[in-house]
């Protein structure tokens, strides 16, 4: 899923099943997203990776994405929401 807030792009929930990896699927999806963002004037994009997902971290770094250390992500979930 790709979207933006008018200033920055965001990639979310990107996943390629293990049996389909190493076929260029993720690269093609990401390139399409980045090109679409660029077409509306957005040149910077963010994504989140769980610290425990070392394979994803290696992948994104190998694709030229930079790990940031200057920000922290905060989340809030309303009581009773099952989507914790």
C-alpha positions as a LaTeX table, in Angstrom:
\begin{tabular}{lrrr}
\hline
Residue & $x$ (\AA) & $y$ (\AA) & $z$ (\AA) \\
\hline
Unk1 & 0.00 & 0.00 & 0.00 \\
Unk2 & 1.36 & 3.42 & $-0.91$ \\
Unk3 & 0.06 & 6.83 & 0.02 \\
Unk4 & 1.13 & 10.32 & 1.01 \\
Unk5 & 0.25 & 13.21 & 3.26 \\
Unk6 & 0.92 & 15.86 & 0.63 \\
Unk7 & 4.58 & 16.12 & 1.56 \\
Unk8 & 6.00 & 12.64 & 2.18 \\
Unk9 & 5.16 & 9.24 & 0.76 \\
Unk10 & 4.59 & 6.13 & 2.85 \\
Unk11 & 4.86 & 2.46 & 1.97 \\
Unk12 & 2.92 & 0.14 & 4.24 \\
Unk13 & 2.26 & $-3.59$ & 4.45 \\
Unk14 & 4.60 & $-4.52$ & 1.61 \\
Unk15 & 5.15 & $-8.25$ & 1.55 \\
Unk16 & 6.15 & $-10.83$ & $-1.01$ \\
Unk17 & 5.46 & $-14.42$ & $-0.03$ \\
Unk18 & 8.63 & $-16.50$ & 0.34 \\
Unk19 & 7.91 & $-18.70$ & $-2.69$ \\
Unk20 & 7.74 & $-15.59$ & $-4.92$ \\
Unk21 & 10.80 & $-13.76$ & $-3.63$ \\
Unk22 & 13.92 & $-13.08$ & $-5.71$ \\
Unk23 & 11.85 & $-12.49$ & $-8.84$ \\
Unk24 & 11.91 & $-8.69$ & $-8.76$ \\
Unk25 & 8.32 & $-8.38$ & $-7.55$ \\
Unk26 & 9.06 & $-6.11$ & $-4.58$ \\
Unk27 & 11.41 & $-3.96$ & $-6.63$ \\
Unk28 & 8.77 & $-3.51$ & $-9.34$ \\
Unk29 & 6.04 & $-2.67$ & $-6.82$ \\
Unk30 & 8.22 & $-0.16$ & $-5.01$ \\
Unk31 & 9.37 & 1.45 & $-8.24$ \\
Unk32 & 5.76 & 1.86 & $-9.37$ \\
Unk33 & 4.89 & 3.45 & $-6.03$ \\
Unk34 & 7.87 & 5.80 & $-6.08$ \\
Unk35 & 7.16 & 6.82 & $-9.68$ \\
Unk36 & 3.53 & 7.54 & $-8.81$ \\
Unk37 & 4.60 & 9.65 & $-5.83$ \\
Unk38 & 7.11 & 11.52 & $-7.97$ \\
Unk39 & 4.38 & 12.24 & $-10.53$ \\
Unk40 & 2.51 & 14.24 & $-7.87$ \\
Unk41 & 5.64 & 16.04 & $-6.66$ \\
Unk42 & 6.64 & 13.81 & $-3.74$ \\
Unk43 & 10.31 & 12.83 & $-3.78$ \\
Unk44 & 10.78 & 11.36 & $-0.28$ \\
Unk45 & 9.18 & 8.20 & 1.03 \\
Unk46 & 9.18 & 6.42 & 4.39 \\
Unk47 & 8.46 & 2.87 & 5.50 \\
Unk48 & 8.51 & 1.03 & 8.81 \\
Unk49 & 10.30 & $-2.25$ & 9.54 \\
Unk50 & 10.09 & $-4.11$ & 12.85 \\
Unk51 & 13.50 & $-4.19$ & 14.53 \\
Unk52 & 13.20 & $-7.99$ & 14.70 \\
Unk53 & 12.73 & $-8.32$ & 10.91 \\
Unk54 & 16.39 & $-8.56$ & 9.95 \\
Unk55 & 15.67 & $-9.93$ & 6.47 \\
Unk56 & 13.52 & $-6.91$ & 5.64 \\
Unk57 & 16.14 & $-4.54$ & 7.05 \\
Unk58 & 18.81 & $-6.15$ & 4.87 \\
Unk59 & 16.55 & $-5.94$ & 1.82 \\
Unk60 & 15.70 & $-2.25$ & 2.22 \\
Unk61 & 19.31 & $-1.31$ & 2.89 \\
Unk62 & 20.40 & $-3.25$ & $-0.20$ \\
Unk63 & 17.91 & $-1.18$ & $-2.22$ \\
Unk64 & 19.44 & 2.11 & $-1.06$ \\
Unk65 & 16.99 & 2.99 & 1.71 \\
Unk66 & 18.56 & 4.65 & 4.75 \\
Unk67 & 17.89 & 3.65 & 8.35 \\
Unk68 & 17.02 & 6.74 & 10.36 \\
Unk69 & 18.07 & 7.23 & 13.95 \\
Unk70 & 16.79 & 10.77 & 14.41 \\
Unk71 & 13.10 & 9.99 & 15.00 \\
Unk72 & 10.97 & 7.70 & 17.15 \\
Unk73 & 7.55 & 6.35 & 16.15 \\
Unk74 & 4.73 & 6.65 & 18.69 \\
Unk75 & 1.46 & 4.74 & 18.46 \\
Unk76 & $-1.87$ & 5.07 & 20.24 \\
Unk77 & $-4.67$ & 2.52 & 20.28 \\
Unk78 & $-8.06$ & 3.31 & 21.76 \\
Unk79 & $-9.27$ & 0.94 & 24.48 \\
Unk80 & $-11.32$ & $-1.94$ & 23.12 \\
Unk81 & $-9.75$ & $-1.84$ & 19.68 \\
Unk82 & $-8.83$ & $-5.36$ & 18.58 \\
Unk83 & $-6.26$ & $-4.03$ & 16.10 \\
Unk84 & $-3.50$ & $-3.57$ & 18.68 \\
\hline
\end{tabular}
